[in-house]
Amino acid sequence: MRNTALDMTRLATMDAAGATRLLHQVRAATLAGRRPPVAPRAVIDASWQRMFRLGFDPDRDTSSVLLQPDELEHRRRATVIGEVMRTLSGGLTEIADASRQIVVVTDDQGRVLWREGNASVMRKADTIWLEEGAAWNESTTGTNAIGTALAARRPVQVHSAEHFVQALHNWTCAAAPVHDPRDGQLLGIVDVSGPASSFHPATLALVNSVAQLAEAELRDRRLRTVERLRSVAAPILCRLGGRALAVDLHGWTAAVTGMAPVDRLPLPKSFRAGRVWLPSLGMCTVEPLPGGWLVRPDESAPAETAHLIVLDVSRPRRWTVAVSGPAGSWTQELSPRHAELLYVLARHPQGRTAAELAADVFGDPTRTVTVRAEMSRVRRYLSGVLEHRPYRFSEEVEVEVVRPPHPADLLPHSSAPAIAEARSDPA
């Protein structure tokens, strides 16, 4: 038994008292620096290690400074996740109410924006500050499904004494991230929480399914938006000479003329009408369209070569690559997989073959098709500074990597062998 590890299915097969007792034994031994009777689940152990490094007090309460009503309302209006609240609540609230649980939806910082479900459980949730406007990231509340799902960028279930803070040991929770399909960015977390007695291992699958339904709805909305933009832009492009394309506000292509079509044009955050430098097109003239932009590359001005790349993987949930050159600079947020690939390439300036990258990221050198597909997506926004055969940063650019203060916090979501190695040897 000592060499085995916990999993949710095993906990579900135990009687409630026995499961709770075992989790308390595991936590107590871990906090005391002793070997526990069984190993905690990997996602829980990783979170607990983050708590140790933060010096987090396991006996503290879960109080936080609530958002003011006007700030709460502003965040609700500003987040895209609000557009799919009907899907999120409709898929979960009735089930949560019947099973004595509540549904919680947060923004990408872990701030609770909405809460619905069983009235008596909501009253109990008030006692642990699981209420609208409260912060439920790990740095505020310790290991919990919302905060740990934010840190790990994956669905997470946390039960009883798996919570780092003792005040949460009478609770069980399951949470899943919701991403914006337009750019892959994290929008927030949907969570189901309730008394520990309401624990069921299938809850996580249910929550994750509803999160995926919400993402599918957002994807359909994007397609309809692009179609509307295409109907406006197509007649305009027909009258133009030379190269031009119409993209929505997130860079997805609606129409193109005089050039090879691309699925998406990476846009800098400061994108605006006027003269703008884009890494894949060079200097462009940009004009507003209803729901998007008309982009016309300057035929007389060659694209400038970027000379500095800053890969920032210092934060636990947001990774970026910034490219600077004589004509300007731009920043692109990275998906977890692209952050892994670029970090590996930064550590290997001589380059990596597709097979080597497959081994680095998946531990399987045969997964070259997946690697080539991902690298094709990366090169859409780094085409001027990334080479292939082998994959590498161009010799003429300087690459700077911004790492987290503690090596063990490098890309906490990642299980890639190369990242695991870098955590122990960050040079």
Stockholm file with secondary structure:
# STOCKHOLM 1.0

chainA/1-427         MRNTALDMTRLATMDAAGATRLLHQVRAATLAGRRPPVAPRAVIDASWQRMFRLGFDPDRDTSSVLLQPDELEHRRRATVIGEVMRTLSGGLTEIADASRQIVVVTDDQGRVLWREGNASVMRKADTIWLEEGAAWNESTTGTNAIGTALAARRPVQVHSAEHFVQALHNWTCAAAPVHDPRDGQLLGIVDVSGPASSFHPATLALVNSVAQLAEAELRDRRLRTVERLRSVAAPILCRLGGRALAVDLHGWTAAVTGMAPVDRLPLPKSFRAGRVWLPSLGMCTVEPLPGGWLVRPDESAPAETAHLIVLDVSRPRRWTVAVSGPAGSWTQELSPRHAELLYVLARHPQGRTAAELAADVFGDPTRTVTVRAEMSRVRRYLSGVLEHRPYRFSEEVEVEVVRPPHPADLLPHSSAPAIAEARSDPA
#=GR chainA/1-427 SS CTTCBCCHHHHHHSCHHHHHHHHHHHHHHHHTTSCCSSBCCHHHHHHHHHHHHHTCCTTSCCCCCCCCHHHHHHHHHHCGGGGGHHHHHHHHHHHHHHTTCEEEEEETTCBEEEEEECHHHHHHHHHTTCSTTCBCSHHHHCSCHHHHHHHHTSCEEEEGGGSSSGGGTTEEEEEEEEECTTTCCEEEEEEEEEEGGGCCTTHHHHHHHHHHHHHHHHHHHHHHHHHHHHHHHHHHHHHCCSCEEEEETTCBEEEEESSCCCSBCCCCTTCCSEEEEETTTEEEEEEEETTEEEEEECTTSCCCCCCEEEEECCSSSCEEEEEEETTEEEEEEECHHHHHHHHHHHHCTTCBCHHHHHHHHHSCTTCHHHHHHHHHHHHHHSTTTEETTTBEECTTSEEEEECCSSGGGSSTTCCCHHHHHHHHCCC
#=GC SS_cons         CTTCBCCHHHHHHSCHHHHHHHHHHHHHHHHTTSCCSSBCCHHHHHHHHHHHHHTCCTTSCCCCCCCCHHHHHHHHHHCGGGGGHHHHHHHHHHHHHHTTCEEEEEETTCBEEEEEECHHHHHHHHHTTCSTTCBCSHHHHCSCHHHHHHHHTSCEEEEGGGSSSGGGTTEEEEEEEEECTTTCCEEEEEEEEEEGGGCCTTHHHHHHHHHHHHHHHHHHHHHHHHHHHHHHHHHHHHHCCSCEEEEETTCBEEEEESSCCCSBCCCCTTCCSEEEEETTTEEEEEEEETTEEEEEECTTSCCCCCCEEEEECCSSSCEEEEEEETTEEEEEEECHHHHHHHHHHHHCTTCBCHHHHHHHHHSCTTCHHHHHHHHHHHHHHSTTTEETTTBEECTTSEEEEECCSSGGGSSTTCCCHHHHHHHHCCC
//
